[in-house]
């Protein structure tokens, strides 16, 4: 069987897995919840050079290991890769040193690894989710730039490189554009989005009007930068309805709107996700400061669902009899 046939088979397996585990293919895929339902033994442990591992079992419960030193997006992709081994009932031990690689770079992988890699991509980034995410963020995909590709990856919960690879696999961008995007390191993108300030391994969520009514899934210590346009001469400004618990506000101010006309400006709120943050809602209203909230005009709301980062231990704690 050639590699393209293997990948087509893995695409079909990903589709069947979506149906079996009742996955909404237009929404961010909760791969860890799916892993819980497989009843496989899943462990997290910090490692230096391995993304994950899969150990088949003669019994009903295979085991897998996920490197907790990796950023959340890569943990999720590794989890989907190992899920591919479980779902396709692979019988060989797998030690995965790299995941999220492009199709053309899979020549050294055996059939089992090619299939698991393909299932991971199509399980986490099914075409309906990719297309809806592009529409939600008002992205011109044929002119996709690094910043938009990075924010698209955040929305879907996947790494920048894996996202670019999948968008190219779906034939939404050309090979040359994909190559240009791959050549830009995420570290540089994050610095540019955060006004040259580095955020290390953490992510920077830049949220504008297009995110209104949507949800974000940041990890602890991620930065959330809210940028909303307003016209100072109108007297209306974006004001907190209620500052959510679990966010530490670092900046609250204004900057000139480089693309605006008529004296518009951008209201900027910069916050960091606390390690003990719980689900909350970012809620702002555009109103005059002296008016009550009842007289407010537009609202801006984004659900915040902080993600748990595991250092070591099982995904599902064992039951003690």
C-alpha positions in Angstrom: 0.0 0.0 0.0 1.5 3.4 -1.0 1.5 6.3 1.4 -1.4 8.2 -0.3 -3.6 5.1 0.1 -2.6 4.9 3.8 -3.5 8.6 4.3 -6.9 8.2 2.6 -7.5 5.2 4.9 -6.6 7.3 7.9 -8.9 10.1 6.8 -11.7 7.6 6.7 -10.7 6.3 10.2 -10.7 9.9 11.5 -14.3 10.4 10.1 -15.5 7.2 11.8 -13.8 8.2 15.1 -15.7 11.5 14.9 -19.0 9.6 14.5 -18.2 7.1 17.2 -17.2 9.6 19.8 -19.9 12.2 18.9 -17.4 14.9 17.9 -18.8 18.1 16.5 -16.5 18.6 13.5 -17.3 22.4 13.4 -16.0 23.0 16.9 -12.6 22.7 18.7 -12.0 19.0 19.2 -11.6 17.9 22.9 -9.1 15.1 22.2 -8.4 14.4 25.9 -12.1 13.7 26.5 -12.1 11.3 23.6 -9.0 9.6 25.1 -10.8 9.2 28.4 -13.7 7.4 26.7 -11.3 5.0 25.0 -10.3 3.7 28.5 -6.7 3.5 27.4 -4.1 4.2 30.0 -2.7 7.7 29.3 0.2 9.1 31.3 1.9 12.5 31.2 5.6 12.8 32.0 8.3 15.4 31.2 10.7 14.1 28.7 13.6 15.6 26.7 13.4 14.2 23.2 10.2 12.2 22.8 6.8 13.6 22.0 4.9 10.5 23.0 4.8 6.7 23.0 2.3 4.0 22.3 2.4 0.5 23.8 -0.2 -2.0 22.6 -1.6 -4.6 24.9 -2.7 -8.2 24.6 -5.7 -7.1 26.7 -8.3 -4.4 26.1 -6.2 -1.5 27.4 -3.3 -0.1 25.5 -1.1 2.5 27.0 0.3 5.8 25.8 2.7 8.4 27.1 2.6 12.2 26.4 5.5 14.6 27.0 4.2 17.2 29.4 7.2 19.5 28.7 5.6 20.4 25.4 3.2 23.3 24.8 -0.5 22.5 25.0 -1.0 22.5 21.3 1.7 19.9 20.8 0.4 17.8 23.7 -3.0 17.8 22.0 -1.5 16.8 18.6 0.6 14.0 20.2 -2.6 12.8 22.0 -4.4 12.7 18.6 -1.4 10.8 17.1 -1.4 8.2 19.9 -5.2 8.0 19.6 -4.6 7.1 15.9 -2.6 4.1 17.1 -5.3 3.0 19.5 -8.2 3.5 17.1 -6.5 1.7 14.2 -5.5 -1.1 16.7 -1.8 -0.9 15.8 0.1 -3.8 17.3 3.7 -2.4 17.3 5.3 -0.3 20.0 5.7 3.3 18.8 8.2 5.9 20.1 7.3 9.2 18.5 10.1 11.8 18.4 8.3 14.2 16.0 4.6 14.8 15.2 2.8 17.4 13.0 5.2 17.0 10.1 4.4 17.6 6.4 3.4 14.8 4.1 6.6 15.1 2.0 8.7 14.6 5.1 7.0 11.3 6.0 9.2 9.2 3.7 11.2 7.7 6.6 8.1 6.7 8.6 6.6 3.2 8.5 3.0 2.6 7.5 1.8 2.7 11.1 3.3 6.1 11.8 2.1 7.6 8.5 -1.4 6.5 9.3 -1.4 7.8 12.9 0.0 11.1 11.8 -2.7 11.5 9.1 -5.4 10.6 11.5 -4.2 13.1 14.0 -4.3 15.9 11.4 -7.8 15.1 10.2 -9.2 14.3 13.6 -8.1 17.6 15.1 -8.6 19.7 12.0 -11.5 18.3 10.0 -12.3 20.4 7.0 -15.7 21.7 8.5 -13.8 23.1 11.5 -11.0 24.6 9.4 -13.5 26.4 7.1 -15.7 27.6 9.9 -12.7 28.9 11.8 -11.5 30.8 8.7 -15.0 32.4 8.3 -15.3 33.2 12.0 -12.0 35.1 12.0 -12.7 36.8 8.6 -9.4 35.4 7.2 -8.6 35.7 3.5 -7.1 32.3 3.2 -5.7 32.8 -0.3 -3.6 35.6 1.3 -2.9 33.9 4.5 -0.2 35.6 6.6 1.8 34.2 9.6 -0.2 36.2 12.2 -3.6 34.9 10.9 -2.3 31.4 10.6 -1.1 31.5 14.2 -4.4 32.8 15.5 -6.2 30.2 13.4 -4.1 27.6 15.1 -5.0 28.9 18.5 -8.7 28.8 17.7 -8.4 25.1 16.6 -6.0 24.2 19.4 -3.3 23.0 17.1 0.3 24.1 16.6 1.2 26.7 14.0 3.2 24.2 11.8 0.5 21.5 11.9 -2.1 24.0 11.0 -0.2 25.3 8.0 0.4 21.7 6.9 -3.2 20.8 7.1 -4.4 23.9 5.3 -2.1 23.0 2.5 -3.2 19.4 2.6 -6.8 20.6 2.2 -5.6 22.6 -0.9 -6.6 25.9 0.6 -3.2 27.4 0.0 -0.4 26.8 -2.5 2.8 25.0 -1.8 4.8 28.2 -2.1 2.6 30.0 0.4 2.8 27.1 2.8 6.6 27.1 2.5 6.7 30.8 3.2 4.5 30.4 6.3 6.6 27.4 7.5 9.8 29.6 7.3 8.5 32.0 9.9 9.1 30.9 13.5 6.1 31.1 15.9 8.4 33.0 18.4 8.7 35.8 15.9 5.0 35.9 15.2 4.2 36.1 19.0 6.7 38.9 19.5 5.1 40.9 16.7 1.6 40.3 18.0 2.6 41.3 21.5 4.4 44.6 20.5 7.9 43.0 20.4 7.5 41.6 24.0 8.4 37.9 24.2 6.1 35.4 25.9 8.4 32.4 25.8 6.6 29.1 25.2 3.3 30.7 26.1 0.7 31.9 23.6 -0.6 35.4 22.8 -4.3 35.6 22.0 -5.1 38.7 20.0 -8.9 39.2 20.2 -10.8 41.7 18.1 -14.4 42.3 17.2 -14.4 39.1 15.1 -14.1 37.0 18.3 -17.3 38.3 19.7 -19.5 35.5 20.9 -16.8 32.9 20.6 -14.7 31.0 23.1 -10.9 30.8 23.8 -9.0 28.0 25.5 -5.8 29.5 26.9 -3.2 27.7 29.0 -1.9 29.2 32.3 0.3 32.3 31.8 -0.9 32.8 28.2 -1.5 36.5 27.3 -4.8 37.8 26.1 -4.7 41.0 24.2 -8.2 42.5 23.5 -8.3 45.2 20.7 -11.6 46.9 20.1 -12.1 50.0 17.9 -13.9 53.1 19.1 -14.4 56.7 18.1 -13.4 59.1 20.9 -15.5 62.1 19.5 -18.6 60.0 20.0 -18.1 59.8 23.7 -18.5 56.0 23.7 -15.8 53.8 25.0 -15.4 50.1 25.7 -15.7 49.5 29.4 -15.7 46.3 31.5 -19.0 45.0 32.5 -17.2 42.8 35.0 -13.6 41.9 35.1 -13.4 38.1 35.1 -11.7 36.2 37.9 -8.5 34.4 37.0 -7.2 37.2 34.7 -4.6 39.7 35.8 -4.9 42.9 33.8 -1.5 44.1 32.7 -2.5 47.1 30.5 -5.6 49.1 30.0 -5.3 51.9 27.5 -5.5 53.2 24.0 -3.5 53.4 20.8 -4.0 55.1 17.5 -5.8 53.1 14.8 -3.3 52.7 12.0 -6.0 51.7 9.5 -8.9 53.7 10.8 -10.4 57.0 9.5 -12.2 59.8 11.2 -10.1 59.9 14.4 -10.8 56.3 15.5 -8.6 54.6 18.0 -8.1 51.1 19.5 -9.0 50.3 23.1 -6.4 47.7 24.4 -6.8 45.4 27.3 -3.9 43.1 28.0 -4.3 40.3 30.6 -2.5 37.2 31.7 -4.2 33.9 32.5 -3.6 32.9 36.2 -2.6 29.4 37.1 -5.8 29.0 39.2 -8.1 30.5 36.6 -11.6 29.0 36.1 -14.0 29.3 33.2 -15.2 32.9 32.9 -16.5 35.4 30.5 -14.8 38.5 29.2 -17.6 41.0 29.0 -17.4 44.7 27.8 -19.9 47.2 26.7 -19.5 50.3 24.5 -21.1 53.2 26.4 -20.5 56.6 27.9 -18.8 56.4 31.3 -21.5 58.4 33.0 -24.3 56.2 31.6 -25.6 53.1 33.2 -25.1 49.6 31.7 -28.8 49.5 30.9 -28.2 52.2 28.2 -25.2 50.5 26.6 -25.1 49.8 22.9 -22.9 47.0 21.6 -21.6 44.2 23.8 -18.5 42.2 23.4 -18.3 38.8 25.1 -15.8 36.0 24.8 -15.9 32.8 26.9 -12.6 31.9 28.6 -11.9 28.2 29.3 -8.5 27.8 30.9 -6.8 24.5 30.0 -5.1 22.3 32.6 -1.4 21.6 32.0 -0.4 18.3 33.5 3.2 17.8 34.7 3.1 14.1 35.5 0.5 11.4 36.2 -2.4 9.7 34.5 -5.1 11.4 32.4 -7.7 9.4 34.4 -6.7 8.6 38.0 -6.9 4.9 38.8 -9.8 3.7 41.0 -8.7 2.4 44.4 -10.7 -0.7 45.4 
